[in-house]
Amino acid sequence: FVGANLKEAKLKKCHISGGDLKGATMVGCNLLGSDLSGSNLTSADLSRANVGGTDFSRADMTGATIVGTDFADAKLVGTKHPAG
């Protein structure tokens, strides 16, 4: 999935644990209840993505764009955040 265009994709309850989504375009993507734990999301664009209940534990989000994304119910334990 490196550099994949997943704009507006419906990936609800998807299991991508440990996946490599480096530089992926995920603008407006529906990831509701998905498992992205341990995934590489460096430089990915998650703007306006639906991430309610998504597990980002231990994911690397360094340099990711998250404008308009609400992480209120997401699991973020051990996540490397966009700002480092």
VEXLUM-790619 format. One record per residue: residue in one letter; x, y, z of N, C-alpha, C, CB in turn. Coordinates in steps of 0.1 Angstrom, whole numbers, plus 5000, padded with zeros to 4 digits. Glycine has a CB too. Example, Ala and Ser with C-alpha at 12.3 -4.5 7.8 and 13.67 -1.06 7.14 Angstrom:
['a',[5132,4943,5078],[5123,4955,5078],[5132,4967,5078],[5113,4955,5090]]
['s',[5128,4978,5071],[5137,4989,5071],[5129,5000,5079],[5141,4994,5057]]
% end
This chain:
['f',[5008,4988,5000],[5000,5000,5000],[5009,5013,5000],[4991,5000,5012]]
['v',[5021,5012,4998],[5030,5023,4998],[5026,5033,4987],[5045,5019,4997]]
['g',[5023,5045,4991],[5019,5056,4982],[5005,5053,4975],[5029,5057,4971]]
['a',[4997,5044,4980],[4984,5041,4974],[4975,5053,4975],[4978,5029,4981]]
['n',[4966,5054,4965],[4955,5064,4966],[4943,5057,4971],[4953,5070,4951]]
['l',[4940,5059,4984],[4928,5054,4991],[4918,5065,4994],[4932,5046,5003]]
['k',[4918,5075,4986],[4909,5087,4989],[4895,5082,4989],[4911,5098,4978]]
['e',[4887,5085,4999],[4873,5082,5001],[4870,5066,5001],[4865,5088,4989]]
['a',[4881,5058,5003],[4879,5044,5004],[4871,5040,5016],[4893,5037,5004]]
['k',[4863,5029,5015],[4856,5024,5026],[4863,5012,5032],[4841,5021,5022]]
['l',[4871,5014,5042],[4879,5003,5048],[4874,5001,5063],[4893,5007,5048]]
['k',[4861,5002,5065],[4855,5000,5078],[4859,4986,5083],[4840,5002,5078]]
['k',[4864,4986,5096],[4867,4973,5103],[4878,4965,5095],[4855,4965,5105]]
['c',[4886,4972,5089],[4897,4966,5081],[4909,4962,5090],[4902,4975,5069]]
['h',[4916,4951,5087],[4927,4947,5095],[4940,4949,5087],[4926,4933,5101]]
['i',[4947,4960,5090],[4960,4963,5083],[4971,4964,5093],[4958,4976,5074]]
['s',[4970,4956,5104],[4980,4956,5114],[4994,4954,5108],[4977,4946,5125]]
['g',[5003,4963,5111],[5017,4962,5106],[5019,4965,5091],[5022,4948,5108]]
['g',[5008,4971,5085],[5009,4974,5071],[5018,4986,5068],[4995,4977,5066]]
['d',[5022,4987,5056],[5031,4998,5051],[5022,5007,5042],[5043,4993,5044]]
['l',[5018,5018,5048],[5010,5028,5041],[5017,5041,5040],[4996,5030,5049]]
['k',[5030,5040,5039],[5039,5052,5038],[5035,5061,5026],[5054,5048,5037]]
['g',[5032,5073,5028],[5028,5083,5018],[5015,5080,5011],[5039,5082,5007]]
['a',[5006,5072,5017],[4993,5069,5011],[4984,5081,5012],[4987,5057,5018]]
['t',[4975,5083,5003],[4965,5093,5003],[4953,5087,5008],[4963,5100,4989]]
['m',[4948,5091,5020],[4937,5085,5027],[4927,5096,5030],[4941,5077,5039]]
['v',[4926,5106,5023],[4917,5118,5025],[4903,5113,5025],[4919,5129,5015]]
['g',[4895,5115,5036],[4881,5112,5036],[4879,5097,5037],[4874,5117,5025]]
['c',[4889,5089,5040],[4888,5074,5041],[4880,5070,5053],[4902,5068,5041]]
['n',[4872,5060,5052],[4864,5055,5063],[4872,5043,5069],[4850,5051,5059]]
['l',[4878,5046,5081],[4886,5035,5088],[4879,5031,5101],[4900,5040,5090]]
['l',[4866,5034,5102],[4859,5032,5114],[4861,5018,5120],[4844,5035,5112]]
['g',[4866,5017,5132],[4868,5004,5139],[4879,4995,5133],[4856,4997,5139]]
['s',[4888,5001,5125],[4899,4993,5119],[4911,4991,5128],[4903,5000,5106]]
['d',[4919,4982,5124],[4932,4979,5131],[4944,4982,5123],[4932,4964,5136]]
['l',[4950,4994,5126],[4962,4998,5119],[4974,4998,5129],[4960,5012,5113]]
['s',[4973,4990,5140],[4983,4989,5150],[4997,4985,5144],[4979,4979,5161]]
['g',[5007,4992,5148],[5020,4989,5143],[5023,4992,5128],[5023,4975,5145]]
['s',[5014,4999,5122],[5015,5003,5108],[5024,5015,5105],[5001,5006,5102]]
['n',[5030,5015,5093],[5038,5026,5089],[5029,5036,5081],[5050,5022,5080]]
['l',[5026,5047,5088],[5018,5058,5081],[5026,5071,5079],[5005,5061,5090]]
['t',[5039,5069,5079],[5047,5081,5077],[5044,5089,5064],[5062,5078,5077]]
['s',[5042,5101,5065],[5039,5110,5054],[5025,5107,5047],[5050,5110,5043]]
['a',[5017,5099,5053],[5004,5096,5048],[4995,5108,5050],[4997,5084,5054]]
['d',[4985,5110,5041],[4975,5121,5043],[4962,5115,5048],[4973,5128,5029]]
['l',[4959,5117,5061],[4947,5112,5067],[4936,5123,5069],[4950,5105,5080]]
['s',[4937,5134,5062],[4928,5145,5063],[4914,5141,5062],[4932,5156,5053]]
['r',[4906,5145,5072],[4891,5143,5072],[4887,5128,5072],[4885,5150,5060]]
['a',[4897,5119,5076],[4894,5105,5076],[4885,5102,5088],[4907,5097,5077]]
['n',[4876,5092,5087],[4868,5088,5098],[4875,5076,5105],[4854,5083,5093]]
['v',[4881,5080,5117],[4889,5070,5124],[4884,5066,5138],[4903,5076,5126]]
['g',[4871,5068,5140],[4864,5064,5153],[4867,5050,5156],[4849,5067,5152]]
['g',[4872,5047,5168],[4875,5034,5173],[4886,5026,5166],[4862,5026,5171]]
['t',[4894,5033,5157],[4905,5027,5150],[4917,5026,5160],[4909,5035,5138]]
['d',[4924,5014,5159],[4936,5011,5167],[4948,5015,5159],[4936,4996,5171]]
['f',[4955,5026,5164],[4967,5031,5158],[4979,5028,5168],[4966,5046,5155]]
['s',[4977,5019,5178],[4987,5016,5188],[5000,5013,5181],[4983,5005,5197]]
['r',[5011,5019,5185],[5025,5017,5180],[5027,5020,5165],[5028,5002,5182]]
['a',[5017,5027,5159],[5018,5031,5145],[5028,5043,5144],[5004,5034,5139]]
['d',[5035,5044,5133],[5043,5055,5131],[5036,5065,5121],[5057,5051,5125]]
['m',[5032,5077,5127],[5025,5087,5119],[5034,5099,5117],[5012,5091,5126]]
['t',[5047,5098,5118],[5056,5109,5116],[5054,5115,5102],[5071,5104,5117]]
['g',[5052,5128,5102],[5050,5136,5090],[5037,5134,5083],[5061,5132,5080]]
['a',[5027,5127,5090],[5014,5125,5084],[5006,5138,5085],[5007,5114,5092]]
['t',[4997,5140,5076],[4987,5151,5076],[4974,5146,5082],[4985,5157,5061]]
['i',[4969,5153,5092],[4957,5149,5099],[4947,5160,5100],[4961,5143,5113]]
['v',[4947,5170,5091],[4938,5181,5092],[4923,5176,5091],[4941,5191,5080]]
['g',[4915,5180,5101],[4901,5177,5101],[4898,5163,5106],[4895,5180,5088]]
['t',[4908,5156,5111],[4905,5142,5115],[4904,5142,5130],[4917,5132,5111]]
['d',[4893,5135,5135],[4890,5135,5149],[4894,5121,5155],[4874,5137,5152]]
['f',[4904,5122,5164],[4909,5109,5170],[4904,5106,5183],[4925,5111,5171]]
['a',[4892,5112,5187],[4886,5111,5200],[4884,5097,5205],[4873,5118,5200]]
['d',[4880,5088,5197],[4878,5074,5201],[4889,5064,5196],[4864,5069,5197]]
['a',[4899,5069,5190],[4910,5061,5185],[4919,5057,5196],[4917,5068,5174]]
['k',[4926,5045,5194],[4936,5040,5203],[4949,5045,5198],[4935,5024,5205]]
['l',[4957,5052,5206],[4969,5059,5202],[4981,5055,5211],[4968,5074,5202]]
['v',[4980,5045,5219],[4991,5041,5228],[5004,5038,5220],[4987,5029,5237]]
['g',[5014,5045,5223],[5027,5042,5217],[5028,5047,5203],[5030,5028,5218]]
['t',[5019,5055,5198],[5019,5060,5185],[5029,5071,5183],[5005,5065,5180]]
['k',[5037,5071,5172],[5046,5083,5169],[5037,5092,5162],[5058,5078,5161]]
['h',[5035,5104,5168],[5026,5114,5163],[5032,5122,5152],[5021,5124,5174]]
['p',[5024,5129,5143],[5029,5136,5131],[5040,5146,5134],[5017,5143,5125]]
['a',[5039,5153,5146],[5049,5163,5149],[5062,5156,5154],[5044,5173,5158]]
['g',[5062,5143,5156],[5074,5136,5161],[5074,5133,5176],[5086,5144,5159]]
% end
